[in-house]
């Protein structure tokens, strides 16, 4: 089974071509803000390097966010277009789930975190376990034990303290993801020995891990509808009116107001005529 997996949730992006047991090609890079251009270019480069075509794919896996609004939108739109045009199964995976999945060796609570701006964090907490199948293979199981959060730093620290107490976990919570130094310092000041942090390079998201998370869902038939899959934003994009267009918009609003006044006056005259 051949799976194309890609993640452009943040400036750090990754793409991979995998089968059930082989990574044929994987490329991870810092895309800046050029998600739409670089994603398609790297897809074509990946397939050419492997001597494969889009038609040979058995499925498509995409990280759905949260993260950068543009990054999540580009990834999901590309995945939907490919799945629809090629008639291939589509699997969407949350970016926080992917972060936690890559740290599945940790026996305590795993707190996946991404900076959301405005001094807030995207986050969710997980527990990982290993299950042995009938052939003796260890199968990773990831359980989310919290909601998906969009919280200020201090509030997240409080939620993690509560989760550790509720789950009677003695080990500290492992924080992983793209976390600024100032955020790490504030969380550690609040949690102290109840928190540990991975170095930034150890939390780099890899599309091969996305493929490993998506493949069991694909085999189980747990696929997405390309027409309804949406990016997982967790917050509406901030859209402001262009300063160049405001005078025009203002003029339009004035014109609409004047038209409403004329309509009201006309209606009053008509009602008066009917009464007489």
C-alpha positions in Angstrom: 0.0 0.0 0.0 1.5 3.3 -1.1 0.7 6.4 0.9 1.5 10.1 0.2 1.7 12.0 3.5 2.3 15.7 4.0 2.2 18.4 6.7 2.4 22.1 6.2 0.7 23.2 9.4 3.5 25.6 10.3 6.6 27.0 8.7 8.2 23.6 9.2 6.8 21.3 6.6 7.3 17.6 5.7 6.3 15.2 2.9 6.8 11.5 2.6 6.1 8.5 0.3 5.6 5.3 2.4 4.3 1.8 2.2 3.3 -0.4 5.2 7.0 -1.0 6.0 9.1 1.3 3.9 9.9 5.0 3.7 10.7 5.5 0.1 11.4 9.2 0.3 11.0 11.9 3.0 11.8 15.6 2.9 11.4 18.0 5.8 12.1 21.7 5.3 11.4 25.3 6.5 9.0 26.7 4.0 8.5 30.2 5.4 5.3 31.5 3.9 5.5 29.7 0.5 3.4 26.7 1.4 1.3 26.6 -1.9 4.3 26.9 -4.2 6.8 24.6 -2.4 4.4 21.8 -1.5 3.5 21.0 -5.1 7.1 21.4 -6.3 8.3 19.0 -3.6 5.5 16.5 -4.4 6.6 16.4 -8.0 10.2 16.1 -7.0 9.4 13.2 -4.5 7.4 11.2 -7.0 10.0 11.7 -9.8 12.8 10.6 -7.4 10.9 7.4 -6.6 9.9 6.7 -10.2 6.2 6.9 -9.2 3.1 8.7 -10.3 0.1 10.1 -8.5 -2.1 7.4 -10.1 -0.1 4.7 -8.3 -1.0 6.1 -4.8 -3.3 4.0 -2.6 -4.1 6.9 -0.3 -3.4 10.4 0.9 -2.7 11.5 4.5 -2.7 15.2 5.5 -2.1 17.1 8.8 -5.2 19.2 9.3 -3.9 21.7 11.9 -4.1 23.6 14.1 -1.2 25.9 13.2 -0.7 28.5 10.5 -4.0 29.4 8.9 -2.4 29.5 5.5 -0.4 26.3 6.0 -3.3 24.3 7.2 -5.5 25.6 4.4 -3.0 24.8 1.7 -2.4 21.3 2.9 -6.1 20.4 3.3 -7.1 22.0 0.0 -4.3 20.1 -1.8 -5.2 16.8 -0.2 -8.9 17.2 -1.1 -8.1 18.1 -4.7 -5.8 15.1 -5.1 -8.2 12.7 -3.4 -11.2 13.9 -5.4 -9.4 14.0 -8.8 -7.6 10.7 -8.4 -10.4 9.0 -6.5 -8.1 8.0 -3.7 -8.9 7.5 0.0 -8.1 10.5 2.2 -7.1 10.5 5.9 -6.9 13.7 8.0 -4.8 13.7 11.2 -4.6 16.5 13.7 -1.2 18.2 14.0 -1.2 17.9 17.8 -1.9 14.2 17.5 1.1 13.9 15.2 3.3 15.7 17.7 2.3 13.4 20.5 2.5 10.2 18.4 6.2 10.9 17.7 6.8 10.9 21.5 5.0 7.6 22.2 7.9 6.2 24.2 7.1 8.5 27.1 5.1 6.7 29.8 3.5 9.8 31.3 1.3 12.6 30.0 2.4 14.0 26.6 1.4 17.6 26.1 1.6 18.7 22.4 1.9 22.4 22.0 2.0 25.0 19.2 2.2 28.7 19.5 -1.1 30.3 18.5 -0.1 34.0 18.8 -1.7 36.6 21.0 0.2 34.9 24.0 -2.0 31.8 23.5 -1.2 28.1 22.8 -2.8 25.4 20.8 -2.4 22.2 22.9 -3.8 18.8 23.8 -2.7 16.1 26.2 -2.2 12.4 25.5 -1.2 9.0 26.9 0.7 6.4 24.9 0.6 2.7 25.3 1.8 -0.4 23.4 -0.4 -3.4 22.5 1.0 -6.7 21.4 -0.8 -8.4 18.5 -1.0 -12.2 17.8 2.2 -12.1 15.8 4.1 -10.5 18.7 4.3 -7.1 17.0 4.0 -4.0 19.2 1.3 -1.7 18.1 1.3 1.9 19.5 -1.9 3.2 20.8 -2.4 7.0 21.4 -5.2 8.2 23.7 -6.2 11.8 24.0 -7.0 12.6 27.6 -8.0 16.2 27.3 -9.9 18.5 25.0 -8.1 20.5 22.3 -7.1 23.7 24.1 -6.6 27.3 23.0 -5.4 28.9 26.2 -3.0 31.4 27.7 0.2 30.0 29.0 -0.7 30.1 32.7 -4.1 28.5 32.1 -2.5 25.6 30.2 -0.1 25.1 33.1 -3.1 24.9 35.5 -5.0 22.4 33.2 -1.9 20.2 33.0 -1.6 20.2 36.8 -5.2 19.1 37.1 -4.7 16.3 34.5 -1.7 14.9 36.3 -3.7 14.8 39.5 -6.8 13.3 37.9 -4.8 10.5 36.2 -2.6 9.9 39.2 0.5 10.3 37.1 3.8 10.5 39.0 6.0 11.2 36.0 6.3 14.8 34.8 4.3 15.9 31.8 6.4 15.9 28.6 5.9 19.1 26.6 6.7 18.8 22.8 6.2 21.0 19.8 7.2 24.4 18.5 7.4 26.3 21.8 9.2 29.6 22.3 11.8 29.9 25.0 9.8 32.5 26.9 6.8 30.1 26.9 9.0 27.2 28.2 10.3 29.4 31.0 6.8 30.4 32.1 5.5 26.9 32.1 8.5 25.6 34.0 8.2 28.4 36.6 4.6 27.3 37.1 5.0 23.5 37.0 8.6 23.0 38.2 9.3 19.2 38.6 6.0 18.4 37.0 7.2 19.4 33.5 10.0 18.4 31.2 10.7 19.8 27.7 12.2 18.2 24.6 14.8 20.1 22.6 13.3 21.8 19.5 15.0 19.5 17.0 13.6 16.4 18.8 10.0 17.7 18.2 10.4 18.2 14.4 7.3 16.8 12.8 8.0 14.1 10.1 5.6 13.0 7.4 6.7 9.4 7.8 5.2 9.5 11.3 2.0 11.0 9.8 1.9 8.0 7.4 2.4 5.6 10.3 -0.5 7.2 12.2 -2.7 7.2 9.1 -2.1 3.7 7.7 -4.1 1.8 10.3 -7.0 4.1 9.7 -6.7 3.6 6.0 -6.7 -0.2 6.4 -9.7 0.0 8.8 -11.6 2.1 6.2 -11.7 5.2 8.5 -11.4 7.7 5.7 -12.6 11.3 5.2 -15.0 12.7 2.7 -13.0 15.1 0.4 -16.0 17.3 0.1 -16.4 17.9 3.8 -12.9 17.7 5.3 -11.9 21.1 6.7 -8.7 22.5 8.3 -8.8 22.4 12.1 -8.3 26.1 12.9 -9.6 26.3 16.5 -9.8 30.1 16.0 -11.3 32.2 13.2 -8.7 34.0 11.0 -8.2 37.7 11.8 -9.5 39.5 8.7 -9.3 43.3 8.5 -10.4 45.7 5.8 -7.7 47.1 3.7 -7.0 50.8 4.4 -7.0 51.4 0.7 -10.6 50.2 0.4 -12.0 51.8 3.5 -12.9 55.1 1.8 -14.8 53.1 -0.9 -16.5 51.0 1.8 -17.3 54.1 3.8 -18.9 55.7 0.7 -20.9 52.5 0.0 -22.2 52.6 3.6 -23.3 56.2 3.2 -25.0 55.5 0.0 -26.8 52.5 1.5 -27.9 54.7 4.4 -29.2 57.4 2.2 -31.1 54.8 0.1 -32.7 53.4 3.2 -33.8 56.9 4.3 -35.4 57.5 0.8 -37.2 54.1 1.0 -38.5 54.9 4.4 -39.8 58.3 3.3 -41.5 56.7 0.2 -43.2 54.0 2.4 -44.5 56.7 4.8 -46.0 58.7 1.9 -47.6 55.6 0.5 -49.1 54.7 3.9 -50.4 58.3 4.3 -52.1 58.1 0.9 -53.8 54.9 1.8 -55.1 56.3 5.1 -56.6 59.3 3.2 
